[in-house]
């Protein structure tokens, strides 16, 4: 039976990809997205539990969905249901809880689901090696950039992280299937694809042919569609010289690294069970900026980890202040039950953690302005996204080096690559002038 539906997605790009698959599949089955001013008959909440705050936000989203759609079937899926299904089952009004296995069958499951009390729980433990479950997508709603999930699972077991329990063992999409999916996205009209995974840098470690991420990119280059390719998050020790050289010599590979640093103090990194040093991170950043002109380097930073002294925090601050970082994503540590770090005795006062996060966010604003200013006078290829919010003659778009540009235009344009020259810095990015083709 046809249903109106709504999907609420929390967390990472992998979740966004999986939600897009569910949305596309439900529409193919005759369902329709609910309009903003009407209640839906089915609401799917794709949950996140990477931190205690993310878990809280997932529960909030579920309760809000129940409140705003009182007659709807409510399905809570993903990481929360995989690790803590019993917590979700305590929320009155939830009908279905599903984990992170068998996602290709989710659309059929959702269409057939009825009201259940107590909720129906569908989850399986991850046992032994399991294959990558391919869920291909052709459209991503109104997005101008497509995501392609090529890797799943994590086996790093960082002391603060619950993700290995939520996502299971490492598994990768075979290179020929990656290229087939890229061709399909090109046929659908996309100009840019973001390769994503739970632990993208481990791509290929489970495949028999011994391939890795860099070798995959080389194959993509040989069989390249008319696409530019962007990488999602990598760890410092996963960025090799060959990968940097590939980015420096091929314009189809976006000049953008997002590096999961987490901390700039070696003693904290060790307690986090992160297998690299601040010195290695420094070398990687310098290697990148030495070879790739106008490259954007983003950094994930986790502050307030148990035992993080004032000296350790200052080491992180100084490291980031001294290096040519383009932007930072700053996360205050929050205790995640079920992880080793949750049992550490030297938890920091949360007010201190928030203060440190604020200091780094101020540094982030400074870093962004410095990087954006360095681009003035240069030309860039920008993928248009449509009118800037509240504007009718100002387009915005994203450059290959992950900078949001705005520029005057007489007509609306989306999903078109245009050439612009940077003119000045704004609060959100860089203003520019469109150049004639």
N, C-alpha and C positions, 0 to 999 in steps of 0.2 A: 504494500500500500504506500502511495506517495505521502511523504511527510515534509513539513517545513522544518528546517534545522538551523542550528547555529553551532559554530565550533569556537571554543575559547582556548588559546594556546599560550602556555607559559614556558619560559626557559629557552633552550638553545635552538640553533638553526636546524638541528636534526629533528627536534619536535615540530618546527615549522614545516619542514619537508613532509613529515608523516601526516600532519594535519592537512596539508595540501592534497596528499594522496586520498585521504578520507573524503575531503570535500569534492574532489573531482569524481570519485567513485559514486558517491551518493547522488550527485547530479545525473550521472549516467543511468542510475537506477530510477530516475524520475522524480527524485526529491528536489526541493527548491530551498534556497537560502531564505531564511526569514527576514523580512524587512525590519528596519530599526525600531519602528513604532508598534510592532506586533509581537506577541508571544510566540515562541517556537513550540513545535510538537516534540522535537528531539533536541537536546543540548548535550554536546560532547565537550568535556573539559580535559584537555591534554596536559597532564600535570608535570610539575617539576619538584624535586626534593633536594637539589644540590646543596642548599643551606637550610637551616631552620626557618629563616625568613621566607624562602621559596616555598617551603611546605605550608607555612601560614597563609601565604598568598594563594596557594592552590585551594586550601580549605575555604578561604574567603570567596574565591571565584565560584566554587561549587555552591556555597550557601546563597550567593547573590543570584546564581542561575535558578535555583529552586524558588527563590522569592519572586523573581521577575517572570518566571514561567511555571506557574503553579500546577498546570495540568500536564506538563511535559515529562517525557522520559529523560532521565538524567543519567548520563554515562561518564564515569571518571576513569580515564585510561592513562597508561604510561607508567612513568617511574614510581609514582606514589603507590599505585596499585600493585606494582611488582614487589616492592619492599615492605610496605606497611598497609596491606589491604584491610587489616582489622581496624586501623584508625579511621579509614574512610567509611567503613561499614557502620560506624557510630553516628554518622551524619544522617539524620532522618530526611528521607526524600530521594536518596540515591538509589537507583534501580540496578545499575550494572557497574561492576569494578573489573577492569581488565588490565593485565600487566603489559610486558614488552615482548611477548612471543606471539607468533601467528598473526602479525598485523595485516597481512594480505587478506585475511578473512574478516577483518573488522567491519568493513562496510556492510556485508551480508548480515553479520551479527547485529549491527546497530538497527538495520531496517526491520529485523525480525523481533527485536527486544520489546518486551512489554513491561508493565509496572511489576516490580518485585519487592516484597517486604518479608524478611530482610533481603538486602540486595544480592543479586547473583554475582558470584566471584569467579572469574576465569583467569587463572595465572598458573604458570608452570615454572619449576625451578630450572635454572640453566645447568645442564649436565653434560660435561665433556665437550669436545669440539662440535660446534653446530655451524651449518652453512649460512652464508649471508642471504637474507631474505630480500629479494628484489621487489620493490614496489614502484614501478615506473610512473612518471607524471608528465603530462603534456602542457598543462596550464597552471599558473600560480596566481589566479585571481587577477587583481589589478597591478601586481608587481611587475616592474620592468626587468628585474634581474631574476633569473631562475636559480634554484639550488639543486644540486645533485648529490644525494647521499651515496658515498662510495665506501664507507667504512662504518662499522658498529662495534661496540664493546670496548672495554678497557680492563687491563690487568696490572695497572701501575700501583694501585692500593696506596695512594697518598693518604697520610694519616688523618686528614680532615675531610676526606671525600667518600661519599656513599655510592658514587656512580658505578664502580665495578659490580656491586650487588644489584643495581638497577638495570644495567645494560648487558651484563654477562661477558663472555670471552671475546677476544679479538676475532673479527671476520671482515672480509673484504669482497667487493664486487670485482669480478674478473675484468682485466683490461679491455677485452673485446666488447664486453657488455657496457663498460663505461663509455667507450667511443660510440657504440650504437645509441646509447641514451643521449649523448651530446648531439648526435645527428638529428635525433627526434626533436630535441629542444630547438635546434636551429630551424627545422621545418615548421615548428610552431611560431617562429618569428622572433625568438630571443636573440639578443646581441651579446649578452654576458651570462656566464654560468659560474656560480660559486661552488667549488668542490668542498664538501663538508663531511664530517664524521665525528663520532664521539671521541676518538683519539686518532685524528687524521694522520699524524706523523708515523703511526704504526701500520699505515696502509701496506698491504701485501705480505705482512709477516706470517700470515696463515696460508698463503697460496703456495702451491707446489713449485711454480716456476721461479720462485725466488725474487719476484719483482718488488720494487719499493715505489714510493711516491715520485721520486725524481725520474725513475725509469718510465713510470706511467705517463708523466708529463712529456717525456721525449716521444713516446708513442703517440700521444695526443697531437704533438707538433707535426709528426709525420703524416697523420691522418686528419689533420685539423679541418674542422668546419669553420665557417665564417663567424667565429665567436671569440670573445676575449674571455680568458679563464682567470678566476680569482681563487686564492686559497683561503680557507678559514684557519682557525687557530693551530699553531705549532709550538712545540717546546724548543728551548734554545739548542739542546743537543740533537735536535732532529733537522736542523737547518745546515746542510752541508755545503761545501764550496761549489760542488757541481750544480746544486739547486740555485745558488746565488748567481752563478755564471749564466744559467739558463734564463733567469729573469733579466739579466743585464743585456742579453743578446737577442731576445725575442719579444717583440712588441705585443704579441697576443697574450702573454702572461703578465697580468697586472702587477705594477710596481708597488706591491703592498704586502707586508708581513704583519700578521697579528701574533705576537709572541706571548705565551703563557709563562711569565716570569714567576709570579706569586710573591717573591720576596727577594731583597737584595743583600741579605745577610746570610753567610754560609752556615752559621749555626742553626738558624731558623729553617733554612732549606733542608738541612739534614734531618731535623725533627719532623718536617713535613713529608719526609721520604721522597724528596725531589732529587734526581740524580744528575745534577750539574752545579756549577759554582757561579758566583757573581763575576769571576774573572772570565769564564767561558762566555757568559752572556755579553760582557763588554766586547770580547773579541768578535762575536757573531755580529753585533750591531755595527762595529767598525768595518768589518768585512763587507757587510751589506751596503753601507753608505759609501764605501770606497769604490764599489763597482757599479751600483745602480743609481743613476742620477735622479734626483727629486723623488726618491722612494719614500713612502709613508711607512713608519714603523709604529704600530700600536702595541701596548703592553697591558696585560692583566696583572693587577697587584692586589694581594690579600693582606690587609693590615690587622693588627691586634691578635695575631696568633698566640696561643699560650706560650708564655716565657719570652715574648718579644720585649726585650729591654729597650730603654731609651737609646742606647748605643746602637742596637740592632736596627731600630727604626731609622735612626740617622744615617746608618749605612745604606739603607734602601733609598732614602731621600737623596742623598748625595750621589749615589749611582745614577739615578734617573735624572737628576738635575744636570749632571755633567755630560750625559750622552744625548745625541741628536734624535730624541724620541719625538714622534709626531703627535701622539695622544696617548691617554691612559684610561683604562677602565678600573676604577678603584672599588674594591669590595671590603666592607668590614667583616671580620671573622665572626661567625655565629656558630655556636656549638651544635653539631649535628649528631644526635644520638645514633649509636650504631657504628661510630668510627672510633679509632684509637684516641684521637685528639680530644674527644669528648670526656675521656677519663683522665686527662692530664690535670695535675693538681694546681698548676700555676696559670689558671685562667685569668685574663685581664679584666679589669673593670670596664664595662661597656662604654661608659662615658669617655674613658681614655681612648678606647678604640675609635669612637666617633670623632674625637678631636684629631687623631692621627689621619683618619680618612679625609677630614676636611682640609688638613694641611696638604695632602697629596692631590686633592681635587683642585685646590688653588694652583698647585704646580702644573696640573694638567691644563688648566685654562691658559697659563703662561706659555706652555709648550706648544699648544695649538696655534696661538697667535704668532709665535716665532716661526713655526713651520709654514703657516699660511703666508706670512710676510715674505718668506724666501722664494715664493712662487711668482710674485708679482713681476710682470713683464714676459713670463714664459707662456708658451702655447700648450694646450691640452685637448685631448679628445674626451668629450663629455657625453655620457649616456643620459638623455633627457628623461625626466620623470613627470613632467607636467608643470602647471602653474605653481609658483611658490605660494604657501598658505596665505590667503587673503589678498592675493594679487591677480591681475588679469592681463598684465603686460610684462610680467617678470617670470621667466622660466627658471627652473632649477634642475640640476642633474649631478651625476657623480662621475668624477674623473677616474682614470685607471688607477691613480695613486690615492684613491679613497678620500677625496676632498669634495665637499658639496659646493658647487658653483651656482651663482645666479647671474642672469643676463637678460637684457631687454629683448623682447620678441613681439612681432606683430601677430603671430599665430601660435596656437597651442601646439605643443609637440611632446610626444611621449614615445620612449623606446626608439629613439633616433640618435645616432652618434654624430655629434657636431664638433667643429673645431672652434675653440675660444682662446682669447688671450687674457690672462689674469691682470686685473687693474687695481684691486685693493682688498683689504680685509674687512669682513663684516662680523657680526656676533656669531653667525652660524657657519661661516666658511669664507669663501672668496667671491668677490664680485668680478665680472668679466665682460668682455665685448665679443660678440660672435663674429667670427671671420667668414668671409665669403668662401664658398666651396670652389 
